[in-house]
Amino acid sequence: MSGTHLFFYFGDDEAYFRALQGEFRKHGKLVIDFKRTYEKTESSIQTLLVTVFTDKPSCVFIDFSKNTQDYLHLARLISRTPLEQPVVMVGLVDYLSPPEILMESISTGVQLNFIKSAETFDVAFSVSSLLSPQTATEHGFANAALKEEFETGVLCKVGFVNNDGLHIETDHKLSKGDRVILKHHWLEKRVVPSKHVFVKDSSESNMFYQFKFNADLDFLFVDDFLPPEGMPEDVIKTKLAERDELILYHKKQLKRWVDENLSDSLEKKAKVLVIDYKFHFYQDQTRTDKHPYTIRCIPFFSDIAAELNRFQPQIIAFELEKGETGKNSMEGLRKLISTVMSSFQELNPFIIVFNSELSSPDLQAALQYPQTLSHADELSPSLLIKLADVLQKKISQAVQPKEGKETLPKVFIKKNHSASTANILKPITVIKISETDMVIQSEFPFAAGTNLHFLDPVEMFVHILPAAKPSGKIPEYYGLIHSIGESNKKELRRYVNGLFFREHDALVTAESNEFKKLNDLKLNEKLNKELKDKEEAEKLKTEAEANKAEKAKEPEVT
């Protein structure tokens, strides 16, 4: 239907699904075709990615309440896959879901996250604001003006940790040499007591998650000692020596942690990039993250160099479309080979071509690329994994570290482990807030779609968008509040209402203080006058008694 938005709800909560439908009907002007699907097995849940790709919904609600890890995997697939139409992805949890699922849900790439409850207004308002801001109605809640600084966190994922620091992926651009404040797992465990880290290197290459950037960070370990003015030199020397000892102690603590966790660390053998418009790996197959290889599936190349740079695959599987007109045609394959030869010679990936009419030698000759293998049948996940097992031995030999070059042992953090999430801490100033949205100012640039983690005035996430009408020179952003439970929602409501009375209460308090000061002044004047009058009266009395006594001493005249 023309102008109709297709919405998917992936979950089994029929009552909540009906509540959502009702809220969207009364909330805005969007015409919505709302469909609900629930799958129970991991292979069927993974196949829902194909449904999203082919049906092109405007919005997908993914309920993480049941089959949590399988649906989190689906969310990751959607956020990583280049779709032909952008989609708003919304995560849903219930009050029985573990608290860390909220954080993990955000890290999968969902734009918004909501805790299911009877209140569904914020869901409809926020989704409508993202999809069609011009048709979204006003929320109608009180908007309080303020100018208050808060500390927020930009979520990032930790890939691995070594004896010096860690590797993260984030949407927040970092530069070599930056000093960053990071809240991380090893800080909370007091293994590394300092929040400060230094950016050793940053890149947009060799990514694992859906984020835009990665960075290698070195721990400071122990905060700098800044001696106060006037401190004696011998005391300063002692304090610096104590800090050096603490750094050595905590370095040993981190090394011990790394050594103890190496046995649980498992690096994937190789990276496999699958170019396949039919998504064979998602068609009733085992979850792709359960293979011994890192597997990424894309339907086609929109930018060959960017995709190769981002993923750095050692094996590329290419499902050849018949004819010369499709995106994955022989011409597309030639462009891939040309890009590899011109810009990625060091990578030198094996390219396995499925659906090919040519033998491997003939295809190698035609493409002038000896790392090509040919297969006549359609892409088969099981066959590709077997071929990867054979090729992986050659890959391992090719990527052996150079002689004499030592590499620090790394503990690769599993994606659903609590240590896999961290927050880059940034100060922002809130200038307007309601119980549903806010406007902030920040000297630090935030990419549209960034989710900021707040702990004050309540714990919540805020989805950042450009401000419609900035009010000054400092960059401003509009934020949609989400990932907030009913109790925190009530607390936020009280906070917002309290802001309206803050100025009034301050004025009343000032007037009361002024009135009290005036009363105290008048009272003091009265007391001083009474004291003075009393002293004067006593003086007169004393003088009168003295006069009387003098008269009594005078002799009588006869």
C-alpha positions, 0 to 999 in steps of 0.5 A: 500500500502506498505510504504504508509502513511495514512493522515487524514484531518478533516475539510471542507476547500477544497482549503487548503486541496488541497494546503496541498496535493500539498505541500507534493507531491513536498516537500519530499519522503513520499508516502501519501494517503490523505483523507478528512472528515468533520462532523458537529454534535458533535456526528459524530465528536466524532465518528472520534476517532473510525476511527483514531483507526481502520484505523491507520493513520500516521498523522491527521490534525484537523481543528479548524476553525469551530465546534471549541469545538467539534474538540478540544474535538476530539483532546483530545480524540486522545491524551488520547487514547492508539493507536496501532500505533503512530500518529502525530496530527496537529492543524489548525486554521485560522485568524478569530479564537480567539487567545486563541484557539492556546493555547487551541489547544496546550494544547489538545496534538497536536504536531504542530499547524499552522495558515492556509495561502498560505504558506504551506511549514512549515507544510510539512517540520515539519510533515515530520521531525517528521514522517521520519527525514531521508527522510525530505529534507533541508528547505533551509532557512538561518540559523543564529548562535548566543548565546542568552538567551530567556525566554520560557514557558512550557504549563500546565493546571490548574485543580483547585485553592484554598486559598493557591495555585493551582493544575496543570498538565504538562509534565515538571517533578517537585519535592516537594520543587522546587521553580518555576516561573509560569505565571498564570491567577491570576498573570495577574489579580494582585490577586497574584502579584508574579510569584513564587510558591513552589511545595507542592507535585507532582505525576503521579497519579489521572490525568485528562488531557493527561500530564504525571505529576501533582503538587500542588503549593503554591503561594509565593504571594509577592516576597521576600524582599532582603535588599541591603548592608548597609540598616539600620536595622530599614528600613529593619524591616519596609520593611519586615512588609510592605511585611507581610501586602501585603501578608495578603492583597493578600491572602484576595484577592485570598480568595475573588476570590475563594468565588465569583467563587465557584458557577461556579465550578463543580467537576465531581461526579466520575471517570469512566474508560471504557475498550471497544475495540468497543468504544461504548461511541464514536459511535454516542453518546453525547460528553463524557465531557458533562456527570456528570462523568469524562469518559475515554475510552481505547480499552484495558489495556497495563499496568493495574497498570499504567492505574489505578494509572494514572486515579484512577477510582471509576467505571470500565466498562469492555466489555467482549470479547467472548473466552479466546484469546482476550485482554478483555477476562475473563483472562484479567478481572481476571488480572484486579481484581488481580491488584486491590486486590494487589495494589489498595485496597483503591481504591476498584472500582466497576467493571461492566462487560458487555457481561457476561454469568454469573450473578452478584453473580456467577461472584462475586464468580468466581472472588472473588471480591464483587464489581462486577456487571454483565450484559448480553448485550453489553456495553450501555452508557445510562445504564452505566450512570444509573448504575453510578448514583446508585453507585455514592451515595455509592462512595460519602459515601466512600470518605467522608473526615475524621472527624476533617480534614478540606479541603480548598474550591476549584474552579475547572477551566473549561478546555476551560477557559482562567484561565485553561492554565499557563506557567512554565517559563524557560530560554534557550539559542538559538544557531542557528535559521532560520525562520523554526527551531532552536537549543537550549541549556538548563540546564533544561531537556525537554521531547521530544515532549514538546512545548515551548512558546516564546514571543521573538523574536516573539510569537510562539511555538517550538516543542522540539526534541533531537538534532541530533549532540550536539555540547557541554556538555550543553544539546541541543535540536532541535526545529520546529517552529509553531503556528506563523502568517504571520506578525510574520513570516516576523518579524522572517525572519527580525530578522534572516537576521539581525543576519547575519549583526550584526557582520559585522555592529559591525565591521563597527561601530568599524572601523568607531569609530576608524577612527573618533577617528583618525580624531579627534586626527589629527584634535586636533593636527592641532587645537593645532598647529594652536593655538600654532602658533597663540600664538607664532605669537601674542607673537612675535608681542607683543614683536616687538611692545614692542621693538618699543615702547622702542625705541620711548622712547629713546632721540635723539642724536644730 
